Amino acid sequence: VQLVESGGGLVQPGGSLRLSCAASGFAFSSYGMSWYRQAPGKERELVARIPNFGGSTTYADSVKGRFTISRVNAKNTVYLQMNSLKPEDTAVYYCFGYNTWGQGTQVTVSS
C-alpha cells in the first residue's frame, strides 16, 4: 500500500496550488480519502475528506470556500485544489486513506 503526494511548493499569498495523491496497493474506489496538514509546532489537522462514491465532502472551517477535494477513481488519485492561499496555510500536507499516510508535501505561502 502506498500513497504518494505531489504538487507542493512555494506560492505567493492569493495564489493557487493543486496537490495530487496517487494511491496503489488497495481498492482505492472503495475507501474514503482525506487530506491533513501539519504546520511547525502544531498538531496535524484534517483539511478535507471525500467519501468513496458520491456523498458529501467535508472541510475544515479554515479552508471552506477556498479548497476543493476531488477524486478520479479510474486514476486512483485524490486531489486538493487550493485557491486564495494564505500564509497560515503553510504546512506539510498529507494524504490519508486505507489507514495509510503518504510521505507529505510541503506547501509554503509567502511573499
N, C-alpha and C positions, 0 to 999 in steps of 0.2 A: 504494500500500500504506500502510495506516495502522493504528496501534494506539492506542486512547485509553483511559487508565485513569481510574477514578473510585472514590470511596468512602473516600479517606483522611481524616484529621482528627486531633483531639486526643481521647484517651481515657485514663481512669484505669487504673492497674495493676489487672490482673484482668479488665478489660473486653474487649469484642469489637468487631471491625470486619469488614466484608466488602468486599473490593476487587473491582472488575469491570474487565475489559479487553475492549472492543468492537473487533473486527477487521474490516477491509474491504480489498478490492483483491486478494485471493488466495483460493485454495481452502482455506478455514480447516480444514475437516474432514480434510484430507489431511496436516496438519502437527502435530507435537508443539508444545506451548506451555509456556512457563516463566515463573516469577516470580523476579526478582532483587531485591536491596536493596543500598543503599549508605548507610552511616552516615557522619557527618562524619569526615574524616581516615582513613577505612578504604577498602579495596578493595571493589568491587562483588562480591557473593557470590550464588550460587544458593540460592534458598529452596525451590523446589518445581518439579517438572516432571511434565507429563502427556502421554502419547502421543496419537496421533490417534484411534485406535479401540481401546478395551479396553486391555489391558496394565496394567502396574503403574506407579503413581505413585512418585516418589522425593522425599525431603525431606532438607533439612539436619538434622543431628543436633540442632541447637539449637531446631528448631521441631517435631520429631516429637511426635505426640500432642496438639499444640495447634493446628496449622494444617492445613487441608484444601484441596487444589486440586481443582477440578472444571471441567467444560466442558459447554456446551449447543451442539452443532454447529448446530442449527437457528437459533440466535440469533447465531452467530459470536462467542460470548462465552466467556471463561475467567474463573473466579472464584478468589479466595483468601479462605477463611473463616479468620479469625484469632481464637482464643479464648485466655483466660488470658494476656493480653498483659502483657509486662514492659517496664520502661524500656529494656532493651537491645534491644528490637525497634524502637526509634525509628530511622527511616531513610526515605530516599526509595525507594519500591517501584516497580519497572519490570516491565512485561510484555515478553516477547521471543518472537518467532516469525517464521518465513519470513525469517530473517536481518535482522529489523527490530526496533528498540526503540520502545517508547512514550515519552511525554514524562515519565513518572513522576508519582507522587502521594505527598505527604508523610504519613507516619504518625508521630505523636508520642504517646508513652506517658508520662504524667506526672501526679502528683497536685497 
